[in-house]
Amino acid sequence: MLRLLSAGMTALVVMSMSSVSYAQNRPGGPESRVTAEDLNALTEARIAIIRSALQLTPDQEKLWPAVDEAIRARAKARQDRLQSLTTGIAERGGPVQAMRDRNPIEFLNRRADVLEQRADGLKKLAAAWQPLYQTLTPDQKRRMGMLAIIAVRELRTAIEDRRMQSEDDEN
């Protein structure tokens, strides 16, 4: 139980770090930006937390590579989206100019494409998890659920923090 609590707290810290890092290092922000290496390190930590919390059996370990690959693919897609966003804003002359010249129809179409890609990645992740999840014990499922709740809570907090930051920037 202590190991599980430790893993959960580590997950909380790791997820918070990524939210704070992104919020502090938005395009056009301070000189020190989150690098691909930083994001890769966060992905590695998240994967390690999940594996540690689940305490997989040798038979379950055989099903892990598909999950690992799907997690990494989603992380890579997120890095690519962030890079594309940063590059696009820089090409349009910075964030102020990008907002001033924005075509709402093009924006909606780009947003729809991004959401479609994210949905596809999420479906692939669910498909990768399915065989492993079916072999998990009730305790492992409970631990996985706890990690999911922590992740959703942190995501909600990060979104709220970004919204508040945007409002502060506007004022």
Secondary structure by P-SEA (a helix, b strand, c coil): caaaaaaaaaaaaaaaaaaaaaaacccccccccccaaaaaaaaaaaaaaaaaaacccaaaaaaaaaaaaaaaaaaaaaaaaaaaaaaaaaaaccaaaaaaaccaaaaaaaaaaaaaaaaaaaaaaaaaaaaaaaaccaaaaaaaaaaaaaaaaaaaaaaaaaaaaaaaaac
